[in-house]
């Protein structure tokens, strides 16, 4: 287990507000659920064994 930072401690978690990125991702998930999008992309995503390993979906 990694050491917790000050931002991860319980004292600071209760006062945190959502970042613009978190708000955007929540809105996008409400409009287009990511599971449905991943199901469409997965069959066409590269599964190359010969070159670099692809980044996960």
C-alpha distance matrix in Angstrom:
0.0 3.8 6.6 8.9 12.3 15.6 16.3 13.3 14.3 16.7 19.7 19.7 18.9 22.1 24.2 23.0 25.6 25.3 25.7 28.6 26.5 24.9 28.4 29.9 27.4 28.1 31.8 31.7 29.9 32.6 35.3 34.0 31.2 28.8 29.0 32.7 32.5 30.0 32.4 35.2 33.4 31.6 34.9 35.8 32.5 32.5 31.2 32.2 31.6 33.8 32.3 29.0 26.5 26.8 24.2 23.2 25.2
3.8 0.0 3.8 6.4 9.2 12.8 13.7 11.3 12.6 15.6 18.2 17.8 17.4 20.9 22.5 21.1 23.7 23.5 23.6 26.5 24.6 23.3 26.9 28.4 26.2 27.2 30.8 30.8 29.4 32.2 34.8 33.6 31.1 28.7 29.3 33.0 32.4 30.1 32.8 35.3 33.4 31.9 35.3 35.8 32.4 32.4 31.5 32.3 31.8 33.8 31.9 28.4 26.2 26.4 23.6 23.0 25.0
6.6 3.8 0.0 3.8 6.6 9.8 11.5 9.6 10.3 13.6 15.6 15.4 15.7 19.2 20.6 19.6 22.6 23.0 23.1 26.4 24.9 23.7 27.1 28.9 27.2 28.0 31.6 31.9 30.7 33.4 36.0 35.3 33.0 30.8 31.7 35.3 34.7 32.7 35.5 38.0 36.0 34.9 38.3 38.8 35.3 35.5 34.7 35.5 35.2 37.1 35.0 31.4 29.4 29.5 26.5 26.0 27.7
8.9 6.4 3.8 0.0 3.8 6.7 8.0 5.9 6.7 10.1 12.1 11.7 12.0 15.5 16.8 15.8 18.9 19.6 20.0 23.4 22.2 20.9 24.1 26.2 24.7 25.3 28.9 29.5 28.4 30.8 33.6 33.2 31.0 29.2 30.3 33.9 33.4 31.7 34.7 37.0 35.3 34.4 38.1 38.5 35.2 35.7 35.3 36.4 36.4 38.4 36.2 32.6 30.4 30.0 26.7 26.0 27.3
12.3 9.2 6.6 3.8 0.0 3.8 5.4 5.3 6.7 10.4 11.4 10.1 11.1 14.7 15.1 14.0 17.1 18.0 18.0 21.4 20.6 19.7 22.9 24.9 23.9 24.7 28.1 28.9 28.3 30.6 33.2 33.1 31.3 29.5 31.1 34.5 33.6 32.2 35.5 37.5 35.7 35.2 38.9 39.0 35.7 36.2 36.2 37.2 37.5 39.2 36.8 33.0 31.1 30.5 27.1 26.7 27.9
15.6 12.8 9.8 6.7 3.8 0.0 3.8 5.5 5.4 8.8 8.5 7.2 9.3 12.4 12.4 12.0 15.3 17.0 17.3 20.9 20.7 19.8 22.5 25.0 24.5 25.0 28.1 29.4 29.0 31.0 33.7 33.9 32.3 30.9 32.7 36.0 35.3 34.2 37.5 39.4 37.8 37.6 41.3 41.5 38.3 39.0 39.2 40.3 40.8 42.6 40.0 36.3 34.4 33.5 30.0 29.6 30.3
16.3 13.7 11.5 8.0 5.4 3.8 0.0 3.8 5.6 8.2 8.3 5.6 6.8 10.2 10.0 8.7 11.9 13.2 13.6 17.2 17.1 16.0 18.7 21.2 20.8 21.2 24.3 25.7 25.3 27.3 29.9 30.3 28.8 27.5 29.6 32.7 32.0 31.2 34.5 36.3 34.9 34.8 38.7 38.7 35.7 36.7 37.2 38.4 39.3 41.1 38.6 34.8 32.8 31.6 28.0 27.3 27.7
13.3 11.3 9.6 5.9 5.3 5.5 3.8 0.0 3.8 6.5 8.4 6.8 6.4 10.1 11.2 10.0 13.1 14.0 14.9 18.5 17.9 16.2 19.1 21.6 20.5 20.7 24.1 25.3 24.4 26.4 29.3 29.4 27.5 26.2 27.8 31.1 30.7 29.6 32.7 34.9 33.5 33.2 37.0 37.4 34.4 35.5 35.6 37.0 37.7 39.8 37.5 33.8 31.5 30.4 26.8 25.8 26.2
14.3 12.6 10.3 6.7 6.7 5.4 5.6 3.8 0.0 3.8 5.6 5.8 6.3 9.3 10.9 11.0 14.5 16.2 17.6 21.3 21.0 19.1 21.7 24.5 23.6 23.3 26.7 28.2 27.2 28.9 32.0 32.3 30.3 29.2 30.6 34.1 33.9 32.8 35.8 38.1 36.9 36.5 40.3 40.9 37.9 39.0 38.9 40.4 40.9 43.1 40.9 37.2 34.9 33.9 30.4 29.2 29.7
16.7 15.6 13.6 10.1 10.4 8.8 8.2 6.5 3.8 0.0 3.8 5.5 5.1 6.7 9.2 10.2 13.7 15.7 17.8 21.5 21.6 19.2 21.3 24.4 23.6 22.7 26.1 27.9 26.7 28.0 31.3 31.9 29.8 29.2 30.5 33.9 34.1 33.3 36.0 38.5 37.6 37.3 41.1 41.9 39.2 40.5 40.5 42.3 43.0 45.3 43.3 39.6 37.1 35.9 32.3 30.8 30.9
19.7 18.2 15.6 12.1 11.4 8.5 8.3 8.4 5.6 3.8 0.0 3.8 5.7 6.3 7.5 9.5 13.2 15.9 17.9 21.7 22.3 20.3 22.0 25.3 25.0 24.2 27.3 29.4 28.6 29.7 32.9 33.8 32.1 31.6 33.2 36.4 36.4 35.9 38.8 41.0 40.1 40.1 43.9 44.5 41.7 43.1 43.4 45.0 45.8 48.0 45.7 42.0 39.7 38.4 34.8 33.5 33.5
19.7 17.8 15.4 11.7 10.1 7.2 5.6 6.8 5.8 5.5 3.8 0.0 3.8 5.6 5.5 6.4 10.2 12.8 14.4 18.2 18.9 17.2 19.0 22.2 22.1 21.7 24.6 26.7 26.2 27.4 30.4 31.3 29.9 29.3 31.2 34.3 34.0 33.6 36.7 38.7 37.7 37.8 41.7 42.0 39.3 40.7 41.2 42.8 43.7 45.8 43.4 39.7 37.5 36.0 32.3 31.2 31.1
18.9 17.4 15.7 12.0 11.1 9.3 6.8 6.4 6.3 5.1 5.7 3.8 0.0 3.8 5.5 5.3 8.7 10.7 12.9 16.6 17.0 14.7 16.5 19.8 19.4 18.6 21.7 23.7 22.9 24.1 27.3 28.1 26.5 26.0 27.8 30.9 30.9 30.5 33.4 35.5 34.7 34.9 38.7 39.2 36.7 38.3 38.7 40.6 41.6 43.9 41.7 38.0 35.6 33.9 30.2 28.8 28.5
22.1 20.9 19.2 15.5 14.7 12.4 10.2 10.1 9.3 6.7 6.3 5.6 3.8 0.0 3.8 5.6 8.5 11.1 14.0 17.5 18.5 15.9 17.0 20.6 20.5 19.1 21.9 24.4 23.6 24.2 27.5 28.8 27.3 27.3 29.1 32.1 32.3 32.2 35.0 37.1 36.6 36.9 40.7 41.4 39.0 40.9 41.4 43.5 44.7 47.1 44.9 41.3 38.8 36.9 33.2 31.6 30.9
24.2 22.5 20.6 16.8 15.1 12.4 10.0 11.2 10.9 9.2 7.5 5.5 5.5 3.8 0.0 3.8 6.6 10.0 12.4 15.9 17.4 15.5 16.3 19.8 20.4 19.3 21.7 24.4 24.2 24.8 27.7 29.3 28.2 28.3 30.5 33.2 33.1 33.3 36.3 38.0 37.4 38.0 41.8 42.2 39.8 41.6 42.5 44.4 45.7 47.9 45.5 41.8 39.6 37.6 33.8 32.6 31.9
23.0 21.1 19.6 15.8 14.0 12.0 8.7 10.0 11.0 10.2 9.5 6.4 5.3 5.6 3.8 0.0 3.8 6.7 8.9 12.4 13.7 11.9 13.1 16.5 16.9 16.3 18.8 21.2 21.2 22.1 24.9 26.2 25.3 25.1 27.5 30.2 29.8 30.0 33.1 34.7 34.0 34.7 38.5 38.7 36.3 38.1 39.1 40.9 42.4 44.5 42.0 38.4 36.2 34.2 30.4 29.2 28.4
25.6 23.7 22.6 18.9 17.1 15.3 11.9 13.1 14.5 13.7 13.2 10.2 8.7 8.5 6.6 3.8 0.0 3.8 6.4 9.5 11.4 9.7 10.0 13.5 14.5 13.8 15.8 18.4 18.8 19.4 22.0 23.7 23.1 23.3 26.0 28.3 27.8 28.4 31.6 32.9 32.3 33.4 37.2 37.2 35.1 37.1 38.4 40.4 42.2 44.2 41.7 38.2 36.1 33.7 29.9 28.7 27.5
25.3 23.5 23.0 19.6 18.0 17.0 13.2 14.0 16.2 15.7 15.9 12.8 10.7 11.1 10.0 6.7 3.8 0.0 3.8 6.6 8.0 5.9 6.4 9.8 10.7 10.2 12.3 14.8 15.3 16.1 18.6 20.1 19.6 19.7 22.6 24.8 24.2 24.9 28.0 29.2 28.7 29.9 33.6 33.6 31.5 33.7 35.1 37.2 39.1 41.3 38.8 35.3 33.2 30.6 26.9 25.6 24.2
25.7 23.6 23.1 20.0 18.0 17.3 13.6 14.9 17.6 17.8 17.9 14.4 12.9 14.0 12.4 8.9 6.4 3.8 0.0 3.8 5.3 5.2 6.3 8.6 10.0 10.8 12.5 14.3 15.4 16.9 18.7 19.9 19.9 19.5 22.6 24.7 23.5 24.2 27.6 28.5 27.5 28.9 32.6 32.2 30.0 32.0 33.6 35.4 37.5 39.3 36.6 33.2 31.4 28.8 25.1 24.2 22.9
28.6 26.5 26.4 23.4 21.4 20.9 17.2 18.5 21.3 21.5 21.7 18.2 16.6 17.5 15.9 12.4 9.5 6.6 3.8 0.0 3.8 5.5 5.1 6.1 8.6 10.0 10.6 12.2 14.2 15.5 16.6 18.0 18.7 18.4 22.0 23.5 22.0 23.2 26.6 27.0 26.0 27.9 31.4 30.8 28.9 31.0 33.0 34.8 37.2 38.9 36.2 32.9 31.3 28.4 24.8 24.1 22.5
26.5 24.6 24.9 22.2 20.6 20.7 17.1 17.9 21.0 21.6 22.3 18.9 17.0 18.5 17.4 13.7 11.4 8.0 5.3 3.8 0.0 3.8 5.4 5.1 6.1 8.6 9.9 10.5 12.2 14.3 15.3 16.0 16.3 15.5 19.0 20.7 19.1 19.9 23.4 23.9 22.7 24.4 28.0 27.3 25.3 27.4 29.3 31.1 33.5 35.2 32.5 29.3 27.5 24.6 21.1 20.4 18.7
24.9 23.3 23.7 20.9 19.7 19.8 16.0 16.2 19.1 19.2 20.3 17.2 14.7 15.9 15.5 11.9 9.7 5.9 5.2 5.5 3.8 0.0 3.8 5.4 5.2 6.2 8.6 9.9 10.5 12.4 14.4 15.1 14.8 14.3 17.5 19.6 18.6 19.2 22.6 23.6 22.8 24.2 27.9 27.7 25.7 28.0 29.6 31.8 33.9 36.1 33.6 30.4 28.2 25.4 21.7 20.4 18.6
28.4 26.9 27.1 24.1 22.9 22.5 18.7 19.1 21.7 21.3 22.0 19.0 16.5 17.0 16.3 13.1 10.0 6.4 6.3 5.1 5.4 3.8 0.0 3.8 5.5 5.2 6.3 8.7 10.0 10.8 12.6 14.2 14.6 15.0 18.3 19.9 19.0 20.4 23.5 24.2 23.9 25.6 29.2 29.1 27.5 30.1 31.9 34.2 36.6 38.7 36.4 33.2 31.1 28.0 24.5 23.1 20.9
29.9 28.4 28.9 26.2 24.9 25.0 21.2 21.6 24.5 24.4 25.3 22.2 19.8 20.6 19.8 16.5 13.5 9.8 8.6 6.1 5.1 5.4 3.8 0.0 3.8 5.5 5.2 6.1 8.6 9.9 10.7 12.0 13.0 13.2 16.8 17.9 16.5 18.2 21.3 21.6 21.1 23.2 26.7 26.2 24.8 27.4 29.6 31.8 34.5 36.4 34.1 31.1 29.2 25.9 22.6 21.4 18.9
27.4 26.2 27.2 24.7 23.9 24.5 20.8 20.5 23.6 23.6 25.0 22.1 19.4 20.5 20.4 16.9 14.5 10.7 10.0 8.6 6.1 5.2 5.5 3.8 0.0 3.8 5.4 5.0 6.0 8.6 9.8 10.2 10.2 9.9 13.4 14.9 13.8 15.0 18.2 18.8 18.4 20.1 23.7 23.5 22.0 24.7 26.6 29.0 31.5 33.7 31.5 28.6 26.4 23.1 19.8 18.2 15.7
28.1 27.2 28.0 25.3 24.7 25.0 21.2 20.7 23.3 22.7 24.2 21.7 18.6 19.1 19.3 16.3 13.8 10.2 10.8 10.0 8.6 6.2 5.2 5.5 3.8 0.0 3.8 5.5 5.1 6.3 8.8 9.9 9.6 10.4 13.5 15.0 14.8 16.2 19.0 20.0 20.2 21.8 25.2 25.6 24.3 27.2 28.9 31.6 34.0 36.4 34.5 31.6 29.1 25.9 22.6 20.6 17.9
31.8 30.8 31.6 28.9 28.1 28.1 24.3 24.1 26.7 26.1 27.3 24.6 21.7 21.9 21.7 18.8 15.8 12.3 12.5 10.6 9.9 8.6 6.3 5.2 5.4 3.8 0.0 3.8 5.4 5.1 6.4 8.6 9.7 11.3 14.6 15.2 14.8 17.0 19.5 19.9 20.4 22.6 25.8 25.9 25.0 28.1 30.2 32.9 35.6 37.9 35.9 33.2 31.0 27.5 24.4 22.6 19.6
31.7 30.8 31.9 29.5 28.9 29.4 25.7 25.3 28.2 27.9 29.4 26.7 23.7 24.4 24.4 21.2 18.4 14.8 14.3 12.2 10.5 9.9 8.7 6.1 5.0 5.5 3.8 0.0 3.8 5.4 5.1 5.9 7.4 8.4 12.0 12.3 11.3 13.7 16.3 16.4 16.7 19.1 22.2 22.2 21.4 24.6 26.8 29.5 32.3 34.6 32.7 30.2 28.0 24.4 21.5 19.7 16.5
29.9 29.4 30.7 28.4 28.3 29.0 25.3 24.4 27.2 26.7 28.6 26.2 22.9 23.6 24.2 21.2 18.8 15.3 15.4 14.2 12.2 10.5 10.0 8.6 6.0 5.1 5.4 3.8 0.0 3.8 5.5 5.2 4.6 6.1 9.2 10.1 10.1 12.0 14.4 15.2 15.9 17.7 21.0 21.5 20.8 24.0 25.8 28.7 31.3 33.9 32.3 29.8 27.2 23.8 20.9 18.6 15.4
32.6 32.2 33.4 30.8 30.6 31.0 27.3 26.4 28.9 28.0 29.7 27.4 24.1 24.2 24.8 22.1 19.4 16.1 16.9 15.5 14.3 12.4 10.8 9.9 8.6 6.3 5.1 5.4 3.8 0.0 3.8 5.8 6.1 9.1 11.4 11.7 12.4 14.8 16.5 17.3 18.6 20.5 23.5 24.2 23.9 27.3 29.1 32.1 34.8 37.4 35.9 33.5 30.9 27.5 24.7 22.2 19.0
35.3 34.8 36.0 33.6 33.2 33.7 29.9 29.3 32.0 31.3 32.9 30.4 27.3 27.5 27.7 24.9 22.0 18.6 18.7 16.6 15.3 14.4 12.6 10.7 9.8 8.8 6.4 5.1 5.5 3.8 0.0 3.8 6.5 9.4 11.9 11.1 11.2 14.3 15.9 15.8 17.2 19.7 22.4 22.7 22.8 26.3 28.5 31.5 34.4 36.9 35.4 33.2 30.8 27.2 24.7 22.6 19.0
34.0 33.6 35.3 33.2 33.1 33.9 30.3 29.4 32.3 31.9 33.8 31.3 28.1 28.8 29.3 26.2 23.7 20.1 19.9 18.0 16.0 15.1 14.2 12.0 10.2 9.9 8.6 5.9 5.2 5.8 3.8 0.0 3.8 6.2 8.7 7.5 7.4 10.6 12.1 12.0 13.5 16.0 18.6 19.1 19.2 22.7 24.8 27.9 30.9 33.4 32.1 30.0 27.6 24.0 21.7 19.4 15.8
31.2 31.1 33.0 31.0 31.3 32.3 28.8 27.5 30.3 29.8 32.1 29.9 26.5 27.3 28.2 25.3 23.1 19.6 19.9 18.7 16.3 14.8 14.6 13.0 10.2 9.6 9.7 7.4 4.6 6.1 6.5 3.8 0.0 3.8 5.5 5.7 6.8 9.0 10.5 11.6 13.0 14.6 17.6 18.6 18.4 21.9 23.5 26.8 29.4 32.2 31.1 28.9 26.2 22.8 20.4 17.6 14.1
28.8 28.7 30.8 29.2 29.5 30.9 27.5 26.2 29.2 29.2 31.6 29.3 26.0 27.3 28.3 25.1 23.3 19.7 19.5 18.4 15.5 14.3 15.0 13.2 9.9 10.4 11.3 8.4 6.1 9.1 9.4 6.2 3.8 0.0 3.8 5.4 5.0 6.0 8.5 9.9 10.5 11.8 15.1 16.0 15.2 18.6 20.1 23.3 25.9 28.6 27.4 25.2 22.4 19.0 16.6 13.8 10.3
29.0 29.3 31.7 30.3 31.1 32.7 29.6 27.8 30.6 30.5 33.2 31.2 27.8 29.1 30.5 27.5 26.0 22.6 22.6 22.0 19.0 17.5 18.3 16.8 13.4 13.5 14.6 12.0 9.2 11.4 11.9 8.7 5.5 3.8 0.0 3.8 5.5 5.2 6.2 8.8 10.0 10.3 13.4 15.2 14.7 18.1 19.1 22.5 24.9 27.9 27.2 25.3 22.2 19.1 17.1 13.8 10.5
32.7 33.0 35.3 33.9 34.5 36.0 32.7 31.1 34.1 33.9 36.4 34.3 30.9 32.1 33.2 30.2 28.3 24.8 24.7 23.5 20.7 19.6 19.9 17.9 14.9 15.0 15.2 12.3 10.1 11.7 11.1 7.5 5.7 5.4 3.8 0.0 3.8 5.5 5.2 6.6 8.9 10.2 12.5 14.1 14.6 18.3 19.7 23.2 25.8 28.7 28.1 26.6 23.8 20.5 18.9 16.0 12.4
32.5 32.4 34.7 33.4 33.6 35.3 32.0 30.7 33.9 34.1 36.4 34.0 30.9 32.3 33.1 29.8 27.8 24.2 23.5 22.0 19.1 18.6 19.0 16.5 13.8 14.8 14.8 11.3 10.1 12.4 11.2 7.4 6.8 5.0 5.5 3.8 0.0 3.8 5.4 5.2 6.4 8.6 11.2 11.9 12.1 15.8 17.8 21.0 24.0 26.6 25.6 24.0 21.5 18.0 16.4 14.0 10.3
30.0 30.1 32.7 31.7 32.2 34.2 31.2 29.6 32.8 33.3 35.9 33.6 30.5 32.2 33.3 30.0 28.4 24.9 24.2 23.2 19.9 19.2 20.4 18.2 15.0 16.2 17.0 13.7 12.0 14.8 14.3 10.6 9.0 6.0 5.2 5.5 3.8 0.0 3.8 5.4 5.1 5.7 9.1 10.2 9.7 13.2 14.6 18.0 20.7 23.5 22.8 21.1 18.3 15.0 13.5 10.8 7.2
32.4 32.8 35.5 34.7 35.5 37.5 34.5 32.7 35.8 36.0 38.8 36.7 33.4 35.0 36.3 33.1 31.6 28.0 27.6 26.6 23.4 22.6 23.5 21.3 18.2 19.0 19.5 16.3 14.4 16.5 15.9 12.1 10.5 8.5 6.2 5.2 5.4 3.8 0.0 3.8 5.6 5.5 7.6 9.8 10.4 14.0 15.0 18.7 21.2 24.2 24.0 22.8 20.0 17.0 16.2 13.3 10.1
35.2 35.3 38.0 37.0 37.5 39.4 36.3 34.9 38.1 38.5 41.0 38.7 35.5 37.1 38.0 34.7 32.9 29.2 28.5 27.0 23.9 23.6 24.2 21.6 18.8 20.0 19.9 16.4 15.2 17.3 15.8 12.0 11.6 9.9 8.8 6.6 5.2 5.4 3.8 0.0 3.8 5.9 6.9 8.1 9.6 13.3 15.2 18.6 21.6 24.1 23.8 22.9 20.6 17.3 16.8 14.6 11.3
33.4 33.4 36.0 35.3 35.7 37.8 34.9 33.5 36.9 37.6 40.1 37.7 34.7 36.6 37.4 34.0 32.3 28.7 27.5 26.0 22.7 22.8 23.9 21.1 18.4 20.2 20.4 16.7 15.9 18.6 17.2 13.5 13.0 10.5 10.0 8.9 6.4 5.1 5.6 3.8 0.0 3.8 5.8 5.6 6.2 10.0 12.2 15.4 18.6 20.9 20.3 19.3 17.1 13.7 13.4 11.6 8.6
31.6 31.9 34.9 34.4 35.2 37.6 34.8 33.2 36.5 37.3 40.1 37.8 34.9 36.9 38.0 34.7 33.4 29.9 28.9 27.9 24.4 24.2 25.6 23.2 20.1 21.8 22.6 19.1 17.7 20.5 19.7 16.0 14.6 11.8 10.3 10.2 8.6 5.7 5.5 5.9 3.8 0.0 3.8 5.5 5.1 8.5 9.6 13.2 16.0 18.8 18.6 17.7 15.1 12.1 12.2 10.0 7.6
34.9 35.3 38.3 38.1 38.9 41.3 38.7 37.0 40.3 41.1 43.9 41.7 38.7 40.7 41.8 38.5 37.2 33.6 32.6 31.4 28.0 27.9 29.2 26.7 23.7 25.2 25.8 22.2 21.0 23.5 22.4 18.6 17.6 15.1 13.4 12.5 11.2 9.1 7.6 6.9 5.8 3.8 0.0 3.8 5.7 8.5 9.4 12.8 15.6 18.3 18.7 18.5 16.3 13.8 14.7 13.0 11.2
35.8 35.8 38.8 38.5 39.0 41.5 38.7 37.4 40.9 41.9 44.5 42.0 39.2 41.4 42.2 38.7 37.2 33.6 32.2 30.8 27.3 27.7 29.1 26.2 23.5 25.6 25.9 22.2 21.5 24.2 22.7 19.1 18.6 16.0 15.2 14.1 11.9 10.2 9.8 8.1 5.6 5.5 3.8 0.0 3.8 6.5 8.8 11.6 14.9 16.9 16.9 16.9 15.3 12.5 13.7 12.9 11.2
32.5 32.4 35.3 35.2 35.7 38.3 35.7 34.4 37.9 39.2 41.7 39.3 36.7 39.0 39.8 36.3 35.1 31.5 30.0 28.9 25.3 25.7 27.5 24.8 22.0 24.3 25.0 21.4 20.8 23.9 22.8 19.2 18.4 15.2 14.7 14.6 12.1 9.7 10.4 9.6 6.2 5.1 5.7 3.8 0.0 3.8 6.4 9.2 12.6 14.8 14.2 13.7 11.8 8.8 9.9 9.4 8.3
32.5 32.4 35.5 35.7 36.2 39.0 36.7 35.5 39.0 40.5 43.1 40.7 38.3 40.9 41.6 38.1 37.1 33.7 32.0 31.0 27.4 28.0 30.1 27.4 24.7 27.2 28.1 24.6 24.0 27.3 26.3 22.7 21.9 18.6 18.1 18.3 15.8 13.2 14.0 13.3 10.0 8.5 8.5 6.5 3.8 0.0 3.8 5.6 9.2 11.1 10.6 10.4 9.1 6.8 9.3 9.9 10.2
31.2 31.5 34.7 35.3 36.2 39.2 37.2 35.6 38.9 40.5 43.4 41.2 38.7 41.4 42.5 39.1 38.4 35.1 33.6 33.0 29.3 29.6 31.9 29.6 26.6 28.9 30.2 26.8 25.8 29.1 28.5 24.8 23.5 20.1 19.1 19.7 17.8 14.6 15.0 15.2 12.2 9.6 9.4 8.8 6.4 3.8 0.0 3.8 6.4 9.2 9.7 9.8 7.8 6.9 9.8 10.0 11.1
32.2 32.3 35.5 36.4 37.2 40.3 38.4 37.0 40.4 42.3 45.0 42.8 40.6 43.5 44.4 40.9 40.4 37.2 35.4 34.8 31.1 31.8 34.2 31.8 29.0 31.6 32.9 29.5 28.7 32.1 31.5 27.9 26.8 23.3 22.5 23.2 21.0 18.0 18.7 18.6 15.4 13.2 12.8 11.6 9.2 5.6 3.8 0.0 3.8 5.6 6.1 7.2 6.6 7.0 10.7 12.0 13.8
31.6 31.8 35.2 36.4 37.5 40.8 39.3 37.7 40.9 43.0 45.8 43.7 41.6 44.7 45.7 42.4 42.2 39.1 37.5 37.2 33.5 33.9 36.6 34.5 31.5 34.0 35.6 32.3 31.3 34.8 34.4 30.9 29.4 25.9 24.9 25.8 24.0 20.7 21.2 21.6 18.6 16.0 15.6 14.9 12.6 9.2 6.4 3.8 0.0 3.8 5.9 7.4 6.9 9.0 12.5 13.7 16.1
33.8 33.8 37.1 38.4 39.2 42.6 41.1 39.8 43.1 45.3 48.0 45.8 43.9 47.1 47.9 44.5 44.2 41.3 39.3 38.9 35.2 36.1 38.7 36.4 33.7 36.4 37.9 34.6 33.9 37.4 36.9 33.4 32.2 28.6 27.9 28.7 26.6 23.5 24.2 24.1 20.9 18.8 18.3 16.9 14.8 11.1 9.2 5.6 3.8 0.0 3.8 7.0 8.3 10.7 14.4 16.3 18.8
32.3 31.9 35.0 36.2 36.8 40.0 38.6 37.5 40.9 43.3 45.7 43.4 41.7 44.9 45.5 42.0 41.7 38.8 36.6 36.2 32.5 33.6 36.4 34.1 31.5 34.5 35.9 32.7 32.3 35.9 35.4 32.1 31.1 27.4 27.2 28.1 25.6 22.8 24.0 23.8 20.3 18.6 18.7 16.9 14.2 10.6 9.7 6.1 5.9 3.8 0.0 3.8 6.4 8.7 12.2 14.8 17.4
29.0 28.4 31.4 32.6 33.0 36.3 34.8 33.8 37.2 39.6 42.0 39.7 38.0 41.3 41.8 38.4 38.2 35.3 33.2 32.9 29.3 30.4 33.2 31.1 28.6 31.6 33.2 30.2 29.8 33.5 33.2 30.0 28.9 25.2 25.3 26.6 24.0 21.1 22.8 22.9 19.3 17.7 18.5 16.9 13.7 10.4 9.8 7.2 7.4 7.0 3.8 0.0 3.7 6.2 9.1 12.1 15.0
26.5 26.2 29.4 30.4 31.1 34.4 32.8 31.5 34.9 37.1 39.7 37.5 35.6 38.8 39.6 36.2 36.1 33.2 31.4 31.3 27.5 28.2 31.1 29.2 26.4 29.1 31.0 28.0 27.2 30.9 30.8 27.6 26.2 22.4 22.2 23.8 21.5 18.3 20.0 20.6 17.1 15.1 16.3 15.3 11.8 9.1 7.8 6.6 6.9 8.3 6.4 3.7 0.0 3.8 6.6 8.9 12.1
26.8 26.4 29.5 30.0 30.5 33.5 31.6 30.4 33.9 35.9 38.4 36.0 33.9 36.9 37.6 34.2 33.7 30.6 28.8 28.4 24.6 25.4 28.0 25.9 23.1 25.9 27.5 24.4 23.8 27.5 27.2 24.0 22.8 19.0 19.1 20.5 18.0 15.0 17.0 17.3 13.7 12.1 13.8 12.5 8.8 6.8 6.9 7.0 9.0 10.7 8.7 6.2 3.8 0.0 3.8 6.3 8.8
24.2 23.6 26.5 26.7 27.1 30.0 28.0 26.8 30.4 32.3 34.8 32.3 30.2 33.2 33.8 30.4 29.9 26.9 25.1 24.8 21.1 21.7 24.5 22.6 19.8 22.6 24.4 21.5 20.9 24.7 24.7 21.7 20.4 16.6 17.1 18.9 16.4 13.5 16.2 16.8 13.4 12.2 14.7 13.7 9.9 9.3 9.8 10.7 12.5 14.4 12.2 9.1 6.6 3.8 0.0 3.8 6.6
23.2 23.0 26.0 26.0 26.7 29.6 27.3 25.8 29.2 30.8 33.5 31.2 28.8 31.6 32.6 29.2 28.7 25.6 24.2 24.1 20.4 20.4 23.1 21.4 18.2 20.6 22.6 19.7 18.6 22.2 22.6 19.4 17.6 13.8 13.8 16.0 14.0 10.8 13.3 14.6 11.6 10.0 13.0 12.9 9.4 9.9 10.0 12.0 13.7 16.3 14.8 12.1 8.9 6.3 3.8 0.0 3.8
25.2 25.0 27.7 27.3 27.9 30.3 27.7 26.2 29.7 30.9 33.5 31.1 28.5 30.9 31.9 28.4 27.5 24.2 22.9 22.5 18.7 18.6 20.9 18.9 15.7 17.9 19.6 16.5 15.4 19.0 19.0 15.8 14.1 10.3 10.5 12.4 10.3 7.2 10.1 11.3 8.6 7.6 11.2 11.2 8.3 10.2 11.1 13.8 16.1 18.8 17.4 15.0 12.1 8.8 6.6 3.8 0.0
